[in-house]
C-alpha cells in the first residue's frame, strides 16, 4: 500500500508566518473542479499560505503542477477499505508531513474524507453540517457549516468562512503544461486542424442513469451540423475509445462530419477544450464542468442529479442546464434508477432543446468577442 505526496518546488513560502491549509476533496473529477474556486479564493486571500490537497488518483492529474497548490497528496482508494486499514498509519504520517497543518477543509463530507482530515492532525477541521454532511463525517469536524446556498460551488465557498474568507469570485483555474499543449498541437497538426473548433460532445458517463440515448446524440449533431456548420469531436475516457468510434461513425452516416478525440489526461483534455471547442454538449460529468470552467459555451444535460445544485456556475461560465424536473428521479442522485431503464432518465430532453440552447450560447459568445 503506497500513498504518494508531491511538492511544488517553484513556491518558496515562509512557513513560520504562513497558515498551512489542507483541502480534502478526494473525488470525483467534476467535484474536484467544483472545489477549484475555493482554492482560488484561498490563494488570492492568503498568497503566502501553504496549501495542500488530498485527492484520489482518478482526479489527481487535474491538480498535478497546479500553480495554486504547494503539496498534492495522492490517496489510493483502497486505503479506506477493510483490507487497507493497516495503511491508515502510513496515510497519517504522510498527511501530517514534517510541519503539520493548521486547517483542514473537507469539501467532500463523507466518512473517509473526514478520516483524512482528522489524520492530517489539523487542530481546526472545517466541514458541512446538516444534510450536506453524510455518513459519520461530522464527527471528525471541529467547525461545521450549514450551507445557505443550494449550489455546490457556493456551498464550498461557505466552508472558508471560519478561515476569514466570506466573499470571493467563484473562479476556477484549470492548468496544463507546455508538454500537455504540445501533445494536443501534435494531434491537431497530424489531422490539419490547428485552428479548427468543433462541437464537442461527451456521450459517456460513469452512471447509466446519466446517459442520453445514442439516437438523440445522432439527431442533435445532425441538426447542429446543418445549423452551425461545425464538425463534431467525440471525447471519451479510459476504455471508451471504441464506443466513441462507433458513435462518430453513426454521426457521419447521418450526414455530419465527426472525428474522435485522442486519448488524453485530464490536463491534456483541458488544453484540448480550450483550443478546439467551439461549444460542448455533455451530461453531468467531469469534462462538462471542465468546459464550463474554461469559459466554453456548454449545454449540460441533467437527469438524476440536480442542476440547481450541480450547475457549473463558475464566474465567466456560459452554460445552459437542461433538466426535466417532472421526472420522478430528477434530483435523486440515483446511480441505478428505479423508475427508468438504463439510458432513459433523460429521454424527455429533446435534441431540439439542445439545438435551441446551443443557438443562444453561440449567439451570446459571438457578441462577447472583442
Buried (B, 14 or more C-beta within 10 A) or exposed (E): EEBEBBEBEEBEBEBEEBBBBBBBBBBBBBBBBBBBBBBBBBBEBBEEBBBBBBBBEBBBBBBBBBEBBBBBBBBBEEBBEEEBEEBBEBBBEBBBBEEEBBBBBBBBBBBBBBBBBBBBBBEBBBBBBEEBBBEEBBEBBBBBBEBEEEBBBBBBBBBBEBBEBEEBEBBBEBBBEEEBBEBBBEBBEEEEBEEBBBBBBBBBBBBBBBBBBBEBBBBBBBBBBEEBEBBBBBBBBEEBBEBBBEBBEBBBEBEBEBBBBBBBBBBBBBBBBBBBBBBBBBBBBBBBBBBBBBBBBBBBBBBBBBBBBBBBBBBEBBBBBBBBEEBEBBBBBBEEBEBBEEBBBBBBBBBEBBBBBBEBBBEEBEEEEE
